[in-house]
Amino acid sequence: MKLATLNDGTRDGQLVVVARDLKTAHLADGIAPTLQAALDDWAFIGPQLDGLYQQLNQERAKRSFDFDPKACMAPLPRAYQWASGVAHVQHLELQYKARGETPPEGLREQPLMQQGSADQLLGPHDELVLAHEAWGIDFEAGLAAVTGDVAMGATVDQAHGQIRLLMLVNQTMLRNLAADELVRGGGLVQARPAITCAPVAITPDELDDAWKGGKVCLPLRSTLNGKLVGQPNAGLDKTFNFPQLIAHLGRTRALRSGSVVGAGPVSNKEAKRGYSCIADKRCLETLAGGAAVTPYLRFDDSVRIEMLGADGKSLFGAIEQVLKPVLSAKARAAAQAEALAA
C-alpha cells in the first residue's frame, strides 16, 4: 500500500491513497482524515485503506485523480517522535579514520542513536532554507520506518511486527555546527534542521523480495545538480536493521504510533558505489592522502533522492530539493505579501 498527504492548508494535510505506479490517487477522507489518525487505529483502518488501494490499482476507484508529488507534504507532516540511528556503521568508521582516530569499541554492538526534530517534516519539493553556507550543509539520503505502538522493552521480533510504513528521507546535517556541539559534550540540536521526506510512504510488502530481515535491499540514488553521485545498496553492509533500531530506542520507553525511526545515511564499503552524503566523499579524499576537496552544499544547489524497484519504477517518488538562503525566502514572502495587498 502507498500513502501520501496532500497540502490542504492545514498542518496535518489530507491523507490520500496512491496507486502502485504513482500515477493516480484517491482521497481517504471517508476512511481517515490524516495519516496519524490511520496509524492510531491501524488494525481497523489499515484494511480499509488497502481495499481502496486495490480498487485504485484495478482502476475501479471512483473519484480518483492524477497524483502530483508537488502538491504533497511529508507523508507524516509532524510526528510524535523522530529518532535516528546510524545503521551503516561504515559511515561513522570513515569519519574516525579520516581524523586519524580509532573507532570506539562496541560501535557495531549497539546502534548510536539521537533524537531529532519531529514537529515539522518537510515535503518532497519544499525548499531547504538555511542562513549560512559556512555551516557545512550536507544531505544524508536514507530510509525511515514509521511504527505502531511499541511497548517498552519490546524484543526485536516484536518491534518488527510494529513497522507500519517505510519512508525515503533526507536528514540534512550541518557538519560545522555538529563539530562545535559535539566538542562541548552535547548532542546534536542546531546541527539537525528539518528532515525532508519523499511524497509516498509504503508498507513493507510493496518491496516484495527486496524487504529482507528488516532491511530494504535496493540501491538508493542521490543526484547533486543533475549529476549522479551515489547509488549504494541500502541493505548491503548494514549493521543494524530497522527492528533492531526500534527495539534499541524502546529499551527504556514506549513508542507511540507514528514514531519515526531513521537509519542514517546509506553507506557501502565499496567506494565505487558512490555516496549518500558529502561527508563520506570528503573522508575518502582525506584517507587517499590529500585534503578533502568536495565542497558541502551551496545556495541554489539541488539534491534529488530516489529509490527504484526491481522493475525500474520509483517506489516512494523522489525528493527534489533546492537549497535557498533564509533572507532570500523572507524577501520572496514580503514581495508576495505586497503583491496580494495591491
BALOBA-1460 file (C-alpha; in Angstrom, 3 decimals):
// residues 342
<rec num="1" residu="m" x="0.000" y="0.000" z="0.000"/>
<rec num="2" residu="k" x="1.158" y="3.530" z="-0.778"/>
<rec num="3" residu="l" x="0.005" y="6.603" z="1.137"/>
<rec num="4" residu="a" x="0.643" y="10.328" z="0.826"/>
<rec num="5" residu="t" x="-0.559" y="13.592" z="2.325"/>
<rec num="6" residu="l" x="-1.831" y="16.467" z="0.201"/>
<rec num="7" residu="n" x="-1.265" y="20.046" z="1.296"/>
<rec num="8" residu="d" x="-4.740" y="21.398" z="2.041"/>
<rec num="9" residu="g" x="-3.581" y="24.376" z="4.080"/>
<rec num="10" residu="t" x="-3.708" y="22.595" z="7.438"/>
<rec num="11" residu="r" x="-0.768" y="21.381" z="9.479"/>
<rec num="12" residu="d" x="-1.535" y="17.689" z="9.019"/>
<rec num="13" residu="g" x="-2.850" y="17.757" z="5.454"/>
<rec num="14" residu="q" x="-5.253" y="15.339" z="3.774"/>
<rec num="15" residu="l" x="-4.497" y="11.626" z="3.595"/>
<rec num="16" residu="v" x="-4.655" y="10.040" z="0.128"/>
<rec num="17" residu="v" x="-4.095" y="6.533" z="-1.185"/>
<rec num="18" residu="v" x="-1.707" y="6.435" z="-4.149"/>
<rec num="19" residu="a" x="-1.642" y="3.830" z="-6.918"/>
<rec num="20" residu="r" x="1.324" y="1.492" z="-7.170"/>
<rec num="21" residu="d" x="2.575" y="3.239" z="-10.321"/>
<rec num="22" residu="l" x="2.269" y="6.670" z="-8.600"/>
<rec num="23" residu="k" x="0.062" y="7.965" z="-11.402"/>
<rec num="24" residu="t" x="-3.277" y="8.324" z="-9.639"/>
<rec num="25" residu="a" x="-4.574" y="8.887" z="-6.121"/>
<rec num="26" residu="h" x="-7.813" y="8.909" z="-4.157"/>
<rec num="27" residu="l" x="-8.839" y="10.890" z="-1.092"/>
<rec num="28" residu="a" x="-9.094" y="8.774" z="2.038"/>
<rec num="29" residu="d" x="-11.428" y="11.224" z="3.788"/>
<rec num="30" residu="g" x="-14.160" y="8.615" z="4.096"/>
<rec num="31" residu="i" x="-11.749" y="6.339" z="5.972"/>
<rec num="32" residu="a" x="-9.252" y="8.548" z="7.842"/>
<rec num="33" residu="p" x="-8.578" y="12.279" z="7.578"/>
<rec num="34" residu="t" x="-4.854" y="12.096" z="8.267"/>
<rec num="35" residu="l" x="-2.077" y="9.530" z="8.327"/>
<rec num="36" residu="q" x="-1.717" y="9.885" z="12.089"/>
<rec num="37" residu="a" x="-5.399" y="9.060" z="12.509"/>
<rec num="38" residu="a" x="-4.888" y="5.935" z="10.407"/>
<rec num="39" residu="l" x="-1.849" y="4.882" z="12.440"/>
<rec num="40" residu="d" x="-3.718" y="5.345" z="15.706"/>
<rec num="41" residu="d" x="-6.313" y="2.742" z="14.686"/>
<rec num="42" residu="w" x="-4.312" y="0.734" z="12.141"/>
<rec num="43" residu="a" x="-5.947" y="-2.640" z="12.800"/>
<rec num="44" residu="f" x="-9.321" y="-1.207" z="11.782"/>
<rec num="45" residu="i" x="-8.365" y="1.492" z="9.283"/>
<rec num="46" residu="g" x="-5.406" y="-0.213" z="7.572"/>
<rec num="47" residu="p" x="-7.548" y="-2.881" z="5.823"/>
<rec num="48" residu="q" x="-9.973" y="-0.218" z="4.596"/>
<rec num="49" residu="l" x="-7.142" y="1.801" z="3.095"/>
<rec num="50" residu="d" x="-5.782" y="-1.349" z="1.497"/>
<rec num="51" residu="g" x="-9.183" y="-2.082" z="-0.035"/>
<rec num="52" residu="l" x="-9.208" y="1.376" z="-1.618"/>
<rec num="53" residu="y" x="-5.618" y="0.779" z="-2.769"/>
<rec num="54" residu="q" x="-6.628" y="-2.416" z="-4.564"/>
<rec num="55" residu="q" x="-9.531" y="-0.649" z="-6.272"/>
<rec num="56" residu="l" x="-7.212" y="2.153" z="-7.354"/>
<rec num="57" residu="n" x="-4.718" y="-0.281" z="-8.883"/>
<rec num="58" residu="q" x="-7.544" y="-2.042" z="-10.719"/>
<rec num="59" residu="e" x="-8.858" y="1.321" z="-11.976"/>
<rec num="60" residu="r" x="-12.179" y="0.709" z="-10.202"/>
<rec num="61" residu="a" x="-11.946" y="3.590" z="-7.735"/>
<rec num="62" residu="k" x="-14.397" y="6.370" z="-8.453"/>
<rec num="63" residu="r" x="-13.244" y="9.979" z="-7.995"/>
<rec num="64" residu="s" x="-9.560" y="9.131" z="-8.482"/>
<rec num="65" residu="f" x="-7.338" y="11.926" z="-9.794"/>
<rec num="66" residu="d" x="-3.836" y="12.441" z="-11.190"/>
<rec num="67" residu="f" x="-1.220" y="12.242" z="-8.446"/>
<rec num="68" residu="d" x="1.001" y="15.328" z="-8.195"/>
<rec num="69" residu="p" x="4.048" y="14.958" z="-5.886"/>
<rec num="70" residu="k" x="4.482" y="18.740" z="-5.884"/>
<rec num="71" residu="a" x="1.152" y="19.041" z="-4.069"/>
<rec num="72" residu="c" x="2.364" y="16.780" z="-1.264"/>
<rec num="73" residu="m" x="3.529" y="17.469" z="2.235"/>
<rec num="74" residu="a" x="5.618" y="14.858" z="4.003"/>
<rec num="75" residu="p" x="3.525" y="11.664" z="4.366"/>
<rec num="76" residu="l" x="3.517" y="12.362" z="8.110"/>
<rec num="77" residu="p" x="3.891" y="16.165" z="8.286"/>
<rec num="78" residu="r" x="4.561" y="16.175" z="12.015"/>
<rec num="79" residu="a" x="5.339" y="13.194" z="14.185"/>
<rec num="80" residu="y" x="5.221" y="12.429" z="17.877"/>
<rec num="81" residu="q" x="8.835" y="11.322" z="17.759"/>
<rec num="82" residu="w" x="11.818" y="11.259" z="15.420"/>
<rec num="83" residu="a" x="14.984" y="9.360" z="16.303"/>
<rec num="84" residu="s" x="17.756" y="8.198" z="14.040"/>
<rec num="85" residu="g" x="20.416" y="5.556" z="14.425"/>
<rec num="86" residu="v" x="23.457" y="5.005" z="12.249"/>
<rec num="87" residu="a" x="22.632" y="1.635" z="10.722"/>
<rec num="88" residu="h" x="25.547" y="1.723" z="8.263"/>
<rec num="89" residu="v" x="28.408" y="1.888" z="10.753"/>
<rec num="90" residu="q" x="30.813" y="2.256" z="7.825"/>
<rec num="91" residu="h" x="29.706" y="5.918" z="7.751"/>
<rec num="92" residu="l" x="30.948" y="6.500" z="11.318"/>
<rec num="93" residu="e" x="34.132" y="4.476" z="10.895"/>
<rec num="94" residu="l" x="35.120" y="6.574" z="7.890"/>
<rec num="95" residu="q" x="34.874" y="9.739" z="9.968"/>
<rec num="96" residu="y" x="37.037" y="8.349" z="12.761"/>
<rec num="97" residu="k" x="39.669" y="7.089" z="10.330"/>
<rec num="98" residu="a" x="39.754" y="10.385" z="8.429"/>
<rec num="99" residu="r" x="40.507" y="12.165" z="11.714"/>
<rec num="100" residu="g" x="43.264" y="9.676" z="12.492"/>
<rec num="101" residu="e" x="41.308" y="8.210" z="15.396"/>
<rec num="102" residu="t" x="40.488" y="4.613" z="16.288"/>
<rec num="103" residu="p" x="36.759" y="3.857" z="16.235"/>
<rec num="104" residu="p" x="35.493" y="3.165" z="19.778"/>
<rec num="105" residu="e" x="34.803" y="-0.369" z="20.912"/>
<rec num="106" residu="g" x="31.211" y="-1.504" z="20.720"/>
<rec num="107" residu="l" x="30.367" y="0.656" z="17.711"/>
<rec num="108" residu="r" x="28.994" y="-2.434" z="15.963"/>
<rec num="109" residu="e" x="27.382" y="-3.938" z="19.062"/>
<rec num="110" residu="q" x="24.603" y="-1.434" z="19.618"/>
<rec num="111" residu="p" x="23.441" y="1.480" z="17.454"/>
<rec num="112" residu="l" x="24.402" y="5.071" z="18.065"/>
<rec num="113" residu="m" x="21.088" y="6.916" z="18.155"/>
<rec num="114" residu="q" x="19.963" y="10.528" z="18.539"/>
<rec num="115" residu="q" x="16.673" y="12.357" z="18.886"/>
<rec num="116" residu="g" x="15.771" y="14.832" z="16.161"/>
<rec num="117" residu="s" x="13.172" y="17.401" z="15.188"/>
<rec num="118" residu="a" x="9.726" y="15.909" z="14.568"/>
<rec num="119" residu="d" x="7.422" y="18.932" z="14.745"/>
<rec num="120" residu="q" x="7.796" y="19.715" z="11.030"/>
<rec num="121" residu="l" x="8.844" y="17.194" z="8.404"/>
<rec num="122" residu="l" x="9.351" y="18.858" z="5.026"/>
<rec num="123" residu="g" x="7.648" y="17.753" z="1.820"/>
<rec num="124" residu="p" x="9.493" y="16.420" z="-1.237"/>
<rec num="125" residu="h" x="9.630" y="19.733" z="-3.116"/>
<rec num="126" residu="d" x="9.911" y="22.125" z="-0.168"/>
<rec num="127" residu="e" x="12.944" y="24.380" z="-0.335"/>
<rec num="128" residu="l" x="15.619" y="23.781" z="2.287"/>
<rec num="129" residu="v" x="16.018" y="27.280" z="3.739"/>
<rec num="130" residu="l" x="19.106" y="27.974" z="5.863"/>
<rec num="131" residu="a" x="21.131" y="31.034" z="6.832"/>
<rec num="132" residu="h" x="24.796" y="30.286" z="6.100"/>
<rec num="133" residu="e" x="26.742" y="28.089" z="3.682"/>
<rec num="134" residu="a" x="29.563" y="28.184" z="6.256"/>
<rec num="135" residu="w" x="27.543" y="25.820" z="8.441"/>
<rec num="136" residu="g" x="28.756" y="22.956" z="6.235"/>
<rec num="137" residu="i" x="25.397" y="21.921" z="4.777"/>
<rec num="138" residu="d" x="25.238" y="18.245" z="3.834"/>
<rec num="139" residu="f" x="22.466" y="15.950" z="2.652"/>
<rec num="140" residu="e" x="22.021" y="12.447" z="4.070"/>
<rec num="141" residu="a" x="19.983" y="10.105" z="1.897"/>
<rec num="142" residu="g" x="18.384" y="7.268" z="3.823"/>
<rec num="143" residu="l" x="15.257" y="5.453" z="4.924"/>
<rec num="144" residu="a" x="12.990" y="5.616" z="7.949"/>
<rec num="145" residu="a" x="10.362" y="3.356" z="9.494"/>
<rec num="146" residu="v" x="7.043" y="4.558" z="10.923"/>
<rec num="147" residu="t" x="5.853" y="2.465" z="13.847"/>
<rec num="148" residu="g" x="2.672" y="1.461" z="15.540"/>
<rec num="149" residu="d" x="2.601" y="1.318" z="19.345"/>
<rec num="150" residu="v" x="5.751" y="-0.359" z="20.647"/>
<rec num="151" residu="a" x="5.873" y="-1.477" z="24.276"/>
<rec num="152" residu="m" x="8.855" y="-0.542" z="26.412"/>
<rec num="153" residu="g" x="11.394" y="-3.348" z="26.316"/>
<rec num="154" residu="a" x="9.930" y="-4.898" z="23.175"/>
<rec num="155" residu="t" x="12.019" y="-7.621" z="21.562"/>
<rec num="156" residu="v" x="13.453" y="-7.273" z="18.080"/>
<rec num="157" residu="d" x="10.739" y="-9.595" z="16.739"/>
<rec num="158" residu="q" x="8.016" y="-7.580" z="18.465"/>
<rec num="159" residu="a" x="9.476" y="-4.371" z="17.064"/>
<rec num="160" residu="h" x="9.491" y="-5.920" z="13.581"/>
<rec num="161" residu="g" x="5.774" y="-6.570" z="13.863"/>
<rec num="162" residu="q" x="5.098" y="-2.897" z="14.611"/>
<rec num="163" residu="i" x="6.674" y="-1.487" z="11.448"/>
<rec num="164" residu="r" x="3.748" y="0.093" z="9.657"/>
<rec num="165" residu="l" x="5.366" y="2.116" z="6.875"/>
<rec num="166" residu="l" x="8.688" y="2.982" z="5.297"/>
<rec num="167" residu="m" x="9.712" y="6.421" z="4.073"/>
<rec num="168" residu="l" x="12.560" y="7.832" z="1.989"/>
<rec num="169" residu="v" x="14.243" y="10.763" z="3.753"/>
<rec num="170" residu="n" x="16.948" y="13.407" z="3.562"/>
<rec num="171" residu="q" x="18.384" y="14.023" z="7.027"/>
<rec num="172" residu="t" x="20.167" y="17.336" z="6.469"/>
<rec num="173" residu="m" x="23.297" y="17.737" z="8.589"/>
<rec num="174" residu="l" x="25.169" y="20.965" z="9.324"/>
<rec num="175" residu="r" x="28.638" y="19.467" z="9.676"/>
<rec num="176" residu="n" x="30.471" y="22.502" z="11.033"/>
<rec num="177" residu="l" x="27.836" y="23.133" z="13.696"/>
<rec num="178" residu="a" x="27.903" y="19.449" z="14.627"/>
<rec num="179" residu="a" x="31.625" y="19.601" z="15.369"/>
<rec num="180" residu="d" x="31.058" y="22.501" z="17.779"/>
<rec num="181" residu="e" x="28.157" y="20.811" z="19.563"/>
<rec num="182" residu="l" x="29.981" y="17.503" z="19.954"/>
<rec num="183" residu="v" x="33.218" y="19.025" z="21.255"/>
<rec num="184" residu="r" x="31.202" y="20.659" z="24.048"/>
<rec num="185" residu="g" x="29.844" y="17.260" z="25.040"/>
<rec num="186" residu="g" x="26.259" y="17.804" z="23.932"/>
<rec num="187" residu="g" x="24.004" y="16.116" z="21.439"/>
<rec num="188" residu="l" x="23.119" y="17.434" z="18.010"/>
<rec num="189" residu="v" x="20.415" y="20.095" z="18.082"/>
<rec num="190" residu="q" x="21.340" y="23.076" z="15.920"/>
<rec num="191" residu="a" x="23.203" y="20.790" z="13.520"/>
<rec num="192" residu="r" x="19.999" y="18.933" z="12.646"/>
<rec num="193" residu="p" x="17.467" y="21.118" z="10.809"/>
<rec num="194" residu="a" x="14.182" y="19.773" z="9.460"/>
<rec num="195" residu="i" x="14.051" y="16.359" z="7.787"/>
<rec num="196" residu="t" x="12.694" y="16.062" z="4.241"/>
<rec num="197" residu="c" x="10.525" y="13.156" z="3.054"/>
<rec num="198" residu="a" x="9.688" y="11.699" z="-0.346"/>
<rec num="199" residu="p" x="5.983" y="12.076" z="-1.232"/>
<rec num="200" residu="v" x="4.876" y="8.485" z="-0.620"/>
<rec num="201" residu="a" x="5.130" y="6.179" z="2.382"/>
<rec num="202" residu="i" x="4.829" y="2.472" z="1.629"/>
<rec num="203" residu="t" x="4.019" y="-0.694" z="3.532"/>
<rec num="204" residu="p" x="6.956" y="-3.136" z="3.565"/>
<rec num="205" residu="d" x="5.089" y="-5.697" z="1.434"/>
<rec num="206" residu="e" x="5.369" y="-3.282" z="-1.518"/>
<rec num="207" residu="l" x="9.062" y="-4.207" z="-1.663"/>
<rec num="208" residu="d" x="8.421" y="-7.924" z="-2.292"/>
<rec num="209" residu="d" x="11.761" y="-9.794" z="-2.092"/>
<rec num="210" residu="a" x="13.693" y="-6.568" z="-1.514"/>
<rec num="211" residu="w" x="12.381" y="-6.491" z="2.082"/>
<rec num="212" residu="k" x="14.686" y="-8.987" z="3.801"/>
<rec num="213" residu="g" x="15.403" y="-9.285" z="7.509"/>
<rec num="214" residu="g" x="14.097" y="-5.835" z="8.296"/>
<rec num="215" residu="k" x="16.256" y="-4.255" z="5.585"/>
<rec num="216" residu="v" x="15.453" y="-2.610" z="2.254"/>
<rec num="217" residu="c" x="17.818" y="-4.306" z="-0.187"/>
<rec num="218" residu="l" x="17.796" y="-1.872" z="-3.097"/>
<rec num="219" residu="p" x="20.124" y="0.880" z="-4.367"/>
<rec num="220" residu="l" x="19.428" y="4.431" z="-3.219"/>
<rec num="221" residu="r" x="20.170" y="7.024" z="-5.905"/>
<rec num="222" residu="s" x="21.411" y="10.504" z="-4.985"/>
<rec num="223" residu="t" x="21.890" y="13.225" z="-7.572"/>
<rec num="224" residu="l" x="23.556" y="16.588" z="-6.958"/>
<rec num="225" residu="n" x="22.892" y="19.338" z="-9.504"/>
<rec num="226" residu="g" x="21.814" y="16.740" z="-12.046"/>
<rec num="227" residu="k" x="24.875" y="14.502" z="-11.586"/>
<rec num="228" residu="l" x="24.543" y="11.027" z="-10.090"/>
<rec num="229" residu="v" x="26.870" y="10.919" z="-7.072"/>
<rec num="230" residu="g" x="25.871" y="7.630" z="-5.478"/>
<rec num="231" residu="q" x="23.706" y="4.556" z="-5.588"/>
<rec num="232" residu="p" x="24.811" y="2.409" z="-2.631"/>
<rec num="233" residu="n" x="22.600" y="-0.519" z="-1.675"/>
<rec num="234" residu="a" x="20.507" y="0.227" z="1.420"/>
<rec num="235" residu="g" x="20.607" y="-3.399" z="2.581"/>
<rec num="236" residu="l" x="24.306" y="-4.051" z="1.977"/>
<rec num="237" residu="d" x="26.862" y="-3.516" z="4.781"/>
<rec num="238" residu="k" x="24.026" y="-2.559" z="7.135"/>
<rec num="239" residu="t" x="24.989" y="-3.415" z="10.705"/>
<rec num="240" residu="f" x="21.589" y="-2.786" z="12.278"/>
<rec num="241" residu="n" x="18.190" y="-3.445" z="10.704"/>
<rec num="242" residu="f" x="15.014" y="-1.494" z="11.437"/>
<rec num="243" residu="p" x="13.681" y="-3.900" z="14.107"/>
<rec num="244" residu="q" x="16.985" y="-3.618" z="15.968"/>
<rec num="245" residu="l" x="16.904" y="0.177" z="15.798"/>
<rec num="246" residu="i" x="13.310" y="0.300" z="17.050"/>
<rec num="247" residu="a" x="13.979" y="-2.164" z="19.879"/>
<rec num="248" residu="h" x="17.049" y="-0.160" z="20.912"/>
<rec num="249" residu="l" x="15.043" y="3.066" z="21.035"/>
<rec num="250" residu="g" x="12.261" y="1.357" z="23.011"/>
<rec num="251" residu="r" x="14.516" y="-0.215" z="25.614"/>
<rec num="252" residu="t" x="13.583" y="2.375" z="28.267"/>
<rec num="253" residu="r" x="10.415" y="3.908" z="26.799"/>
<rec num="254" residu="a" x="7.240" y="3.003" z="24.981"/>
<rec num="255" residu="l" x="6.823" y="4.319" z="21.445"/>
<rec num="256" residu="r" x="3.506" y="5.754" z="20.341"/>
<rec num="257" residu="s" x="2.055" y="5.049" z="16.923"/>
<rec num="258" residu="g" x="3.510" y="7.461" z="14.423"/>
<rec num="259" residu="s" x="7.034" y="7.382" z="15.834"/>
<rec num="260" residu="v" x="9.593" y="7.717" z="13.048"/>
<rec num="261" residu="v" x="12.913" y="5.890" z="13.286"/>
<rec num="262" residu="g" x="15.603" y="6.766" z="10.750"/>
<rec num="263" residu="a" x="18.544" y="4.581" z="9.772"/>
<rec num="264" residu="g" x="21.022" y="7.330" z="8.870"/>
<rec num="265" residu="p" x="22.814" y="7.736" z="5.544"/>
<rec num="266" residu="v" x="23.307" y="4.658" z="3.382"/>
<rec num="267" residu="s" x="26.998" y="3.797" z="3.103"/>
<rec num="268" residu="n" x="28.688" y="0.809" z="1.453"/>
<rec num="269" residu="k" x="32.281" y="-0.351" z="1.855"/>
<rec num="270" residu="e" x="32.868" y="-0.250" z="-1.900"/>
<rec num="271" residu="a" x="33.625" y="3.364" z="-2.775"/>
<rec num="272" residu="k" x="32.685" y="2.757" z="-6.407"/>
<rec num="273" residu="r" x="29.010" y="2.751" z="-5.391"/>
<rec num="274" residu="g" x="29.307" y="6.456" z="-4.610"/>
<rec num="275" residu="y" x="27.945" y="8.245" z="-1.587"/>
<rec num="276" residu="s" x="24.708" y="9.267" z="0.159"/>
<rec num="277" residu="c" x="26.272" y="12.215" z="1.969"/>
<rec num="278" residu="i" x="29.111" y="14.547" z="1.075"/>
<rec num="279" residu="a" x="30.920" y="13.778" z="4.342"/>
<rec num="280" residu="d" x="31.660" y="10.216" z="3.155"/>
<rec num="281" residu="k" x="33.219" y="11.546" z="-0.043"/>
<rec num="282" residu="r" x="35.346" y="14.048" z="1.871"/>
<rec num="283" residu="c" x="36.551" y="11.324" z="4.263"/>
<rec num="284" residu="l" x="37.608" y="9.130" z="1.347"/>
<rec num="285" residu="e" x="39.533" y="12.054" z="-0.158"/>
<rec num="286" residu="t" x="41.342" y="12.596" z="3.146"/>
<rec num="287" residu="l" x="42.170" y="8.896" z="3.530"/>
<rec num="288" residu="a" x="43.549" y="8.833" z="-0.017"/>
<rec num="289" residu="g" x="46.341" y="11.065" z="1.229"/>
<rec num="290" residu="g" x="45.093" y="14.506" z="0.357"/>
<rec num="291" residu="a" x="42.793" y="17.198" z="1.640"/>
<rec num="292" residu="a" x="39.025" y="16.985" z="1.307"/>
<rec num="293" residu="v" x="38.160" y="18.969" z="-1.816"/>
<rec num="294" residu="t" x="34.491" y="18.205" z="-2.432"/>
<rec num="295" residu="p" x="32.534" y="21.197" z="-1.104"/>
<rec num="296" residu="y" x="29.431" y="20.990" z="1.012"/>
<rec num="297" residu="l" x="26.162" y="22.291" z="-0.417"/>
<rec num="298" residu="r" x="25.905" y="25.856" z="-1.637"/>
<rec num="299" residu="f" x="22.852" y="28.021" z="-2.159"/>
<rec num="300" residu="d" x="20.879" y="27.070" z="-5.286"/>
<rec num="301" residu="d" x="22.333" y="23.541" z="-5.277"/>
<rec num="302" residu="s" x="19.688" y="20.900" z="-5.944"/>
<rec num="303" residu="v" x="19.508" y="17.403" z="-4.489"/>
<rec num="304" residu="r" x="17.399" y="14.561" z="-5.858"/>
<rec num="305" residu="i" x="16.970" y="11.306" z="-3.915"/>
<rec num="306" residu="e" x="15.034" y="8.313" z="-5.240"/>
<rec num="307" residu="m" x="14.786" y="4.538" z="-4.917"/>
<rec num="308" residu="l" x="13.737" y="2.343" z="-7.822"/>
<rec num="309" residu="g" x="12.216" y="-1.107" z="-7.503"/>
<rec num="310" residu="a" x="13.367" y="-4.213" z="-9.354"/>
<rec num="311" residu="d" x="11.104" y="-3.122" z="-12.227"/>
<rec num="312" residu="g" x="12.925" y="0.195" z="-12.522"/>
<rec num="313" residu="k" x="9.940" y="2.206" z="-11.275"/>
<rec num="314" residu="s" x="10.028" y="4.700" z="-8.425"/>
<rec num="315" residu="l" x="8.868" y="3.280" z="-5.103"/>
<rec num="316" residu="f" x="8.468" y="6.388" z="-2.940"/>
<rec num="317" residu="g" x="8.575" y="9.118" z="-5.551"/>
<rec num="318" residu="a" x="11.543" y="11.479" z="-5.417"/>
<rec num="319" residu="i" x="12.842" y="14.160" z="-3.096"/>
<rec num="320" residu="e" x="13.737" y="17.138" z="-5.278"/>
<rec num="321" residu="q" x="15.028" y="19.901" z="-3.071"/>
<rec num="322" residu="v" x="16.828" y="23.201" z="-3.654"/>
<rec num="323" residu="l" x="18.928" y="24.942" z="-1.007"/>
<rec num="324" residu="k" x="17.972" y="28.600" z="-0.509"/>
<rec num="325" residu="p" x="19.176" y="31.360" z="1.861"/>
<rec num="326" residu="v" x="16.753" y="32.422" z="4.573"/>
<rec num="327" residu="l" x="16.973" y="36.128" z="3.670"/>
<rec num="328" residu="s" x="16.003" y="35.323" z="0.110"/>
<rec num="329" residu="a" x="12.982" y="33.414" z="1.395"/>
<rec num="330" residu="k" x="11.929" y="36.376" z="3.541"/>
<rec num="331" residu="a" x="12.313" y="38.726" z="0.608"/>
<rec num="332" residu="r" x="10.132" y="36.493" z="-1.550"/>
<rec num="333" residu="a" x="7.481" y="36.312" z="1.177"/>
<rec num="334" residu="a" x="7.480" y="40.110" z="1.517"/>
<rec num="335" residu="a" x="7.099" y="40.508" z="-2.233"/>
<rec num="336" residu="q" x="4.209" y="38.056" z="-2.275"/>
<rec num="337" residu="a" x="2.505" y="39.883" z="0.608"/>
<rec num="338" residu="e" x="2.964" y="43.206" z="-1.165"/>
<rec num="339" residu="a" x="1.501" y="41.787" z="-4.360"/>
<rec num="340" residu="l" x="-1.524" y="40.437" z="-2.508"/>
<rec num="341" residu="a" x="-2.064" y="43.787" z="-0.774"/>
<rec num="342" residu="a" x="-2.017" y="45.567" z="-4.118"/>
